[in-house]
């Protein structure tokens, strides 16, 4: 199963790379927009346009920083390490679904099976944290049984 964890890890890395590239491209576009604003007789319009472009660049810089933070979290996970409890890097099969405890990357599909990449801070991961296969927890008022952990 470590092959499956490696595939999921790779999909998470691709998700992060896509977010980084999108944020960088948007920052570049916003900067080019600010640079191309030409001063006209309506000076306020020029200043407003530049300020709006700068705000857009700042928003994208925050998104880039968040994506880089996700990348850092992902690099701390070694998918080759076996897990016997729910923790970052664990692949958890439960009555609620299949989870890869890593980063919040959403639904990932491998060989027709759906897995949910969730952060260790996600409510479902927090509820399952430290549990072993066969144990049961209550999540959102419903019992959840852990089938396997890898």
C-alpha positions in Angstrom: 0.0 0.0 0.0 2.9 2.4 0.3 2.7 2.6 -3.5 -0.8 4.0 -3.0 0.4 6.5 -0.4 3.2 7.6 -2.8 0.6 8.1 -5.5 -1.6 10.2 -3.2 1.5 12.2 -2.0 2.4 12.9 -5.6 -1.2 14.1 -6.4 -1.0 16.4 -3.3 2.3 17.8 -4.6 0.8 18.4 -8.0 -2.1 20.2 -6.3 0.3 22.5 -4.4 2.4 23.1 -7.5 -0.7 24.2 -9.4 -1.7 26.6 -6.7 1.8 28.0 -6.6 1.9 28.5 -10.4 -1.6 30.1 -10.4 -0.7 32.5 -7.7 2.6 33.5 -9.3 0.9 34.0 -12.7 -1.8 36.2 -11.1 0.8 38.2 -9.3 2.7 38.8 -12.5 -0.5 39.8 -14.3 -1.4 42.2 -11.6 2.1 43.7 -11.6 2.0 44.2 -15.4 -1.4 45.8 -15.0 -0.1 48.2 -12.4 3.0 49.0 -14.6 0.9 49.6 -17.7 -1.4 52.2 -16.1 -0.6 55.4 -17.8 -0.9 58.8 -16.2 -3.7 60.7 -17.7 -5.2 64.1 -17.1 -7.4 62.3 -14.5 -4.6 61.7 -12.0 -7.0 60.1 -9.4 -8.0 57.5 -11.9 -4.4 56.6 -12.5 -3.7 56.3 -8.8 -6.9 54.2 -8.2 -6.0 51.8 -11.0 -2.5 51.3 -9.6 -3.8 50.9 -6.1 -6.3 48.3 -7.2 -3.6 46.4 -9.1 -1.4 46.5 -6.1 -4.2 45.1 -3.9 -4.7 42.3 -6.4 -1.0 41.5 -6.3 -1.1 41.5 -2.5 -4.0 39.1 -2.4 -2.2 36.7 -4.7 1.0 37.0 -2.6 -1.0 35.8 0.4 -2.3 32.8 -1.7 1.3 32.1 -2.8 2.4 32.2 0.8 -0.3 29.8 1.8 0.6 27.4 -1.1 4.2 27.5 -0.1 3.2 26.7 3.5 1.2 23.7 2.2 4.3 22.6 0.3 6.3 22.7 3.5 3.8 20.6 5.3 3.8 18.1 2.5 7.6 17.8 2.5 7.5 16.8 6.2 5.4 13.7 5.3 7.2 10.6 4.2 4.7 8.3 2.5 7.0 5.3 2.8 6.8 5.3 6.6 4.2 2.8 7.9 1.6 4.1 10.3 -0.3 2.2 13.0 -2.1 5.2 14.3 -3.9 8.1 12.6 -1.3 10.8 12.1 0.1 12.9 9.2 1.1 10.5 6.5 -1.5 7.9 7.4 -3.9 6.4 4.9 -7.1 5.7 6.8 -9.9 3.5 5.6 -13.1 4.0 7.7 -16.8 3.7 7.6 -16.8 7.5 6.8 -14.5 7.2 3.8 -10.8 6.9 2.9 -8.5 9.6 4.1 -4.9 10.5 3.4 -3.9 12.7 6.4 -1.6 15.2 4.7 -2.8 18.6 3.4 -6.2 19.9 2.5 -6.2 18.9 -1.2 -9.8 17.6 -1.4 -10.9 14.5 -3.3 -8.2 12.5 -5.1 -8.9 9.5 -7.3 -6.5 6.7 -7.8 -7.4 3.6 -9.8 -11.1 4.5 -9.6 -11.1 4.8 -5.8 -11.8 8.2 -4.1 -9.6 9.4 -1.3 -9.8 12.6 0.6 -6.6 14.4 1.3 -7.2 16.3 4.6 -5.0 18.3 6.9 -4.2 16.9 10.3 -6.1 20.0 11.6 -9.3 19.1 9.7 -12.1 18.2 12.1 -12.4 14.6 10.8 -8.6 14.1 11.1 -8.6 15.6 14.6 -11.4 13.2 15.6 -9.5 10.2 14.3 -6.1 11.4 15.5 -4.1 8.8 17.5 -6.7 6.0 17.0 -5.8 2.5 15.7 -7.5 0.1 13.3 -10.6 -1.4 14.8 -11.2 1.6 17.1 -14.4 3.7 16.9 -15.0 7.4 17.4 -18.0 9.6 17.2 -17.8 12.3 14.5 -20.8 14.7 13.9 -22.9 12.5 16.2 -22.3 9.4 14.1 -20.1 6.4 15.0 -17.0 6.0 12.7 -15.0 2.7 12.7 -11.5 2.7 11.5 -11.0 -0.4 9.3 -7.3 -0.1 8.3 -4.4 2.4 8.8 -1.3 2.3 6.6 
